[in-house]
Amino acid sequence: LSAQFLLSQMPHDFSFVKYDLDQGHTNHILRDSEGYIWLSTQDGLSQYNGSKFKQYNKELDDPGSLSNNYVWLTFEDNSNRLWIGTFGSGLDLFDKRKQTFKNFKVDGSYLNTEQANSVRAIVQMNQGILAVGTDDGVHLFDIESEQFITDSLFIEKQRASNLVHGQFMEKLDFDRVIISGENGCYVVNIKEKQIKSLDLDQYMHDKLKSVYKSQNHFYV
């Protein structure tokens, strides 16, 4: 597998440089506020500083290591904290100073915990709350108390496992997010705990693959 980084000095003058990685499929790429590039892969998390890579992996004898080598995505919040969404192991918070990870899991006897801890999308709703999209719906995470809010799950029966399968979630306003799922688009009202399916059947001839947001429109 290879990952490609765009090196640009002028708006219309750019070239591609190829980097070969040993970590397998790359699920997501993020450039953080300090300029580092983070690659979420199926075999750990890679940081690129412009000249070399640094690799983070799960170490069985180190509780401060990455909780799972299968990483779906990274997300930087308004306070420049780096959050990591994993496959089946929940949410990790990276301590940049200590170079350690702290893990948080969704728990509950009424849940499919593996699906609920497969984090595919993260959005900051306000200064203290993250909306966390999983294979089992959307959960709210309280940043200050560092725990998932009890009973914050949103499920539309028989569609929950596809709710955020497209790995896209975008904040619409203070209470609502739009989510791409494998079977379409949904608007989730966090305050009212409601999910509305957007009727796109007349426009779609295949599964939804991606969503792009411009200033006033969404393109699917």
N, C-alpha and C positions, 0 to 999 in steps of 0.2 A: 504494500500500500504506500501511497505517497500523499503528502499534503503540499499544497501550493500557496505561497504567500505573495500578495501583490505589492510590489515595490514601486512607489510612485513619487516622483519629484514635481511633476507638472501634470495638470488635469488631463491632458491628452497624450502624455508621453509616459508609457509604462511598459514593463516587461515582467515575465514570470520566471521565478527561480524554483527549481524542484528540489524538495527535501524528502529523502526516503526515511520512513519511520518503521520501527519494529513493533509498534503497539497495536497493529491491526486497524480495523475500521474506525475512522474519525466521525463521531456523531455530531460534534458541535465545536465552533471556534468563537472565542471571545477575546477582544482587546480591552484590557482594564484601564483604569484611570492613570496608572503609572506607565502605561505603554507596553506592558507584557502581553504576550499572546498565550492564551490557554486553550489547549486541545483536549477535548473530552473523547476518550477512546474506549474501546472494548477491552483494553489491557492497561488501564491506569490513566493518570492525568499528567499531561506534559505542559511545561512552561517554556516559552521561547523568549529570549531577551534581545533578539536581533542578531545574535552571533552563535548561540549554542542553546541546547535543550537541557532542561532539568526534569527528571522523571519522578513522579510520586506514585507509589503502589501500596497495596494492603500488605502489611507485615504481620504475620500471625502472633509474634511475640511483642508487638508494639501497639498498645491501645490508642496511641496518638497518631497512628498512621491512617491512611485512607480506609474507609469502612468497606469499600467494594471496588475491585478493579474495573468493573463495568460501569462507566460513567456516561450518563446521558447528556449532561450540560453543566455549564457554570453560569453564575449570575452575580453581578456586582450591585449591591444595594446603594441607597442614597448616602450612606456613611462609608462607602468604599470597602465594605466587608464582602468577602468572596464566599458564595454558597455553591455547593456541589450537589447535583441531583444524581443519584445512583440507581442502578437496576436492582430492586429488591432490598436495599439496605437503608433506604430513607435519605435524609438530608444531612450533608456535612457542612460545617463551618470551618474555614481555613484561617488559622492564626498566622499572619504573615511574619510576626516577630519571632515566635517560637517555632515556626515551620511545623505546626502540628494541626491535626484535624479533630473536631468534636462532632460526634454523631447524634442525630435526633431521629427517632422513629415514630411513626403513627402506630398507635396500639389500640386494641379494642376487640372484645370477643365476638362482636357482630361483623367484623371486617375480614376480608381476604387480605391478610397482612402483607403478603408478598406483593400483591397488586397495589395495595395502598402505599407501599414503600418503594414503588418504582416511579421515581420523580422525573417527569418529562418536561415540565415547564414551571417557571417561577416568575411572579410579578409582585412588585411592591405596591400595595394598595394605599398605604399612608406611611408615616414615619415609623410606625411600630408593628405593622402587620404585613406578612407575606402571604400571597395566595399561591398555594403549591398544587400544581396539576399532576395527578397520578393516574395510573391505569385503573383506579377504582373511584375516581371522582376528584373533587377539589377540596383541599383542606386549608385551614387558616393557621398560620404559625405566628405566635407572639414573640417578637424579637427580644423584648426586655426580659420576659420571664424564661425565654429559651425553651418553649414547649408548644406543642400543638394544642389548639383550643378544642376542648371537648365538644363533641357533637357538631363539628364544623363541616361535616362531609356533605357533598352534594352528589346525588346519584339520580340519573334517569334510567329506570329499569330497562334491562336488556341492551342498553347502550353505554353503560358505565365504562366497560373495558375499552371502548373506542373513544372515550370522551376527549382525551388529549393525545391521541395516538399520533397526531400530526406534529406534535412538539411545537405548537404555537399557541401562545396566550398573550393577549394585549389588553391593557387597561383602557376602558372606555370613559369612565368617570369615577367618582369617589366610591361608588358601590358596585360597579359592573365591570366584567371582563368579557372579552370575546375569545372563544376557544375554537381551534380547528380540530375536528375529530376525523377518524377514518371514514365515517359515514356522513360528514357534513360539518356545518358551523353551528355553534351554540353561544347564547348570551347567558351568563351566569350573574344573577343578582345576589351579591354577598349578603346584603342587609336582609333581604326578603327570603333568602334561601330558596331561590327559584331558578330553574333552568328552562330556557326557551330555545327550541330548535328552529333555526332559520330555514325557510323553505327554498332550497336551491335545486330541487329535482329537475325543474325545467331547463336549468342551465348546465347541469352536470351530467356527463356521460361516462364517468369513471370515478374512482375513489379520489377524494380530495388529497392533493399532494403538498400544497403549500399555500400560504397566505401572505400578501404584501400590504403594508399599511403606508398610504401617503397622508398628506395633511388632513384631508377630509373624506377619504375613501379607503375601502379595503378591496383588494383584488384577489380572487381565489382561482 
